[in-house]
Amino acid sequence: MFKAAIIDLDGVVWLGSKPIESNIEFITRAMESGVDVVFLTNNSTRSRRVYSARLRSLGIEVDESRIINSGYSAAKWLLERFGECRVYPVGEEGLVEELVLAGHTVVTASDAPRYADAVVVGLDRGLTYGKLRAAVRAILNGATFIATNLDHVIPVADGVDPGAGAIVSAIERATSRSIDFDAGKPGGWIMDLAFRALGNPPRDGVVVIGDRIDTDVEMARRYGVRSILVLTGLTRAEDLKNIGDRLTNTTVVRDLSELRI
């Protein structure tokens, strides 16, 4: 059916801390049958190292090099565009780890307004007014403003939680500035990183598997590859009404057990 797959994590492999067993079983079978897999997530709260360990705990053996998260994407873009920078992160440990691994220097909230070359904003469940203030002042002082992603909500086991996009919007409003770069889905940069990890295969043999129309399906559409929309995460069956041609070249399934390898 396909030779390579770019697979989302939240809403596909798990919901919050709860594994989605039917999807995991399919992914495991696909990898065992020779499908080349890269995992691609907009969630920057965990590093690629931590995601790799969590996937292995679920029986999915995958190296860090086959995991692309939006924190890594932002750190990589910043490095390739400007070199090693002084960065103020609004985010969690995973984002900080990826910035440091890329060679950037993480600055504190007190130093950010004077010294930060860039502010990178991701999901931050420990967000405080002090973090927002430091980010706003650094950006107003000329720091590059980067979003790891613009997801307004994220799927969790009991519903949805605010996403990184909600935090980005607050900073945009306070600074009267739009972001300089979005490092996440559905942008082409993060998809380029996924294709690099796959060895740049022909696009007609690649499929994107995800739970969101606005990120996963849209990214696949822009890149000219097929997509599989799985209804185990954010998107529900009732959401598919009156969406026009946004699902062109997309297969919709309740879960991945409906697919065959």
DANOR-V62710 format. One record per backbone hydrogen bond with DSSP energy under -1.0 kcal/mol. CO is the residue of the C=O (numbers start at 1). NH is the residue of the N-H. If there is no record, write none. Layout:
co:CO nh:NH
co:CO nh:NH
This chain:
co:3 nh:36
co:4 nh:207
co:5 nh:38
co:6 nh:209
co:7 nh:40
co:9 nh:12
co:9 nh:13
co:9 nh:14
co:13 nh:20
co:14 nh:11
co:15 nh:18
co:18 nh:15
co:20 nh:24
co:21 nh:25
co:22 nh:26
co:23 nh:27
co:24 nh:28
co:25 nh:29
co:26 nh:30
co:27 nh:31
co:28 nh:32
co:29 nh:33
co:30 nh:35
co:31 nh:34
co:36 nh:5
co:38 nh:7
co:39 nh:68
co:41 nh:70
co:45 nh:94
co:47 nh:51
co:48 nh:52
co:49 nh:53
co:50 nh:54
co:51 nh:55
co:52 nh:56
co:53 nh:57
co:55 nh:60
co:56 nh:59
co:63 nh:66
co:64 nh:67
co:66 nh:39
co:68 nh:41
co:69 nh:73
co:70 nh:74
co:71 nh:75
co:72 nh:76
co:73 nh:77
co:74 nh:78
co:75 nh:79
co:76 nh:80
co:77 nh:81
co:78 nh:82
co:79 nh:83
co:85 nh:105
co:86 nh:117
co:86 nh:118
co:87 nh:107
co:88 nh:120
co:90 nh:122
co:92 nh:96
co:93 nh:97
co:94 nh:98
co:95 nh:99
co:96 nh:100
co:97 nh:101
co:98 nh:102
co:99 nh:104
co:100 nh:103
co:105 nh:87
co:108 nh:112
co:111 nh:115
co:112 nh:116
co:117 nh:144
co:118 nh:88
co:119 nh:146
co:120 nh:90
co:121 nh:148
co:124 nh:127
co:128 nh:132
co:129 nh:133
co:130 nh:134
co:131 nh:135
co:132 nh:136
co:133 nh:137
co:134 nh:138
co:135 nh:139
co:136 nh:140
co:137 nh:141
co:138 nh:143
co:139 nh:142
co:144 nh:119
co:145 nh:180
co:145 nh:181
co:146 nh:121
co:147 nh:183
co:151 nh:165
co:152 nh:163
co:154 nh:161
co:156 nh:159
co:159 nh:156
co:161 nh:154
co:163 nh:166
co:164 nh:168
co:165 nh:169
co:166 nh:170
co:167 nh:171
co:168 nh:172
co:169 nh:173
co:170 nh:174
co:171 nh:175
co:172 nh:176
co:172 nh:177
co:181 nh:147
co:184 nh:187
co:188 nh:192
co:189 nh:193
co:190 nh:194
co:191 nh:195
co:192 nh:196
co:193 nh:197
co:194 nh:198
co:195 nh:200
co:196 nh:199
co:202 nh:205
co:203 nh:206
co:205 nh:3
co:205 nh:4
co:206 nh:226
co:207 nh:6
co:208 nh:228
co:209 nh:8
co:210 nh:230
co:211 nh:235
co:212 nh:217
co:213 nh:218
co:215 nh:219
co:216 nh:220
co:217 nh:221
co:218 nh:222
co:219 nh:223
co:220 nh:225
co:226 nh:208
co:227 nh:251
co:228 nh:210
co:229 nh:253
co:236 nh:239
co:237 nh:240
co:243 nh:246
co:245 nh:248
co:247 nh:250
co:249 nh:227
co:251 nh:229
co:253 nh:231
co:255 nh:258
co:256 nh:259
